[in-house]
């Protein structure tokens, strides 16, 4: 019975390690596809922001509504290069906390933007600023009608959902652990697009480096390296279990 039990444990461990390795390979493949789609999107002429937002709440639905030349062959959730005008709702600003850049702690600033002629609003990523835990942000408001050009991207990925701050009208911008679009849609009280706009470099309303300017610490190559490690552990478990089983029968 002991041999059967430990054999089942070894099989379960090897399967778990193989699953983790497969997941890492999937992440590597996704990042390569996303990087290629991002590079291609930056070469395309921008489409109207209002038209892109009219397609629906997600990047996939926005892509489906766009028939501009050059978009054939892009993934359904590929970034969309857009241009438009509108006004910033400066009072509707949130901060994405725990954003480290070059060893310094900071936040990413997202301000609500109301595009002209669109039924949906969206968050504009105004960049990274250094901000210690006990500091209050000094965020310059953006006045008047503004021309925006940039990429519609998915919001920053969500890790563990352990709890989050709430947006409250009239209060200081909350420091969010993650960007939760459904919650913000309810708290701000607007029809909010599920993606965010990353403006072109040099926009006057930017406060710091854009997300795209931050190197990805988990490159496809690193994901593949972790995959090799997980598969190696699975192989080691199988070999060790086989050797122990063979030795116990002698």
Secondary structure, 3 states (H helix, E strand, C coil): CHHHHHHHHHHHHHHHHHHHHHHHHHHHHHHHHHHHHHHHHCCCCCEEHHHHHHCCCCHHHHHHCCCCCCCCCCCCCCCEEEEEEEEEEEEEEEEECCCCECCECEEEEEEEEEECCCCCEEEEEEEEEECCCCCCCCCCCCCCCEEEEEEEEECCCCCCCCCCCCCCCCCCCCEECCCCHHHHHHHHHCCEEEEEEEECCCCCCCCCCCHHHCCCCCCHHHHHHHHHHHHHHHHHHHHHHHHHHHHHCC
